């Protein structure tokens, strides 16, 4: 929580790639314990600070480590559609569509940019790699902002 508070962050994201493969193995019960401890710490700090701190996860390869047993701890799930994780993997667990964001990879020559139908019922869309998009003068980052209704700058 010190890191989150010191840097004025609004929460913590878990980049859930390769758990159980190259990054090591964690049993589901242990993973669920870590997630519950994170959720408890964020909630307690939020109560003390009078604000909400979010816990998000960005799984690759299907639902990753998200299960019915732990999914209620997450405020948002970022589906790595560029990493074989799709919103359907989470709606199949009865996770709310409005708490799922669809990922776009701009590293590809032709990005896997979603149609409006692909994300209109979701929380939104996100760009996986702004550094890759910088080579295109942030073409897809700007497109995402436009598509989700962000016009830049403060509201009039």
VENKA-V841135 format. One record per run of one state. SS is the DSSP state (hx for helix, st for strand, lp for the rest). FROM is the first residue (numbers start at 0). TO is the last residue. If there is no record, write none. Layout:
((SS | FROM | TO) (SS | FROM | TO))
This chain:
((lp | 0 | 0) (hx | 1 | 5) (lp | 6 | 9) (st | 10 | 15) (lp | 16 | 26) (hx | 27 | 48) (lp | 49 | 52) (st | 53 | 58) (lp | 59 | 69) (hx | 70 | 72) (lp | 73 | 74) (st | 75 | 78) (lp | 79 | 79) (hx | 80 | 82) (lp | 83 | 85) (hx | 86 | 90) (lp | 91 | 95) (hx | 96 | 98) (st | 99 | 103) (lp | 104 | 114) (hx | 115 | 118) (lp | 119 | 122) (st | 123 | 126) (lp | 127 | 128) (hx | 129 | 133) (lp | 134 | 137) (hx | 138 | 146) (lp | 147 | 155))
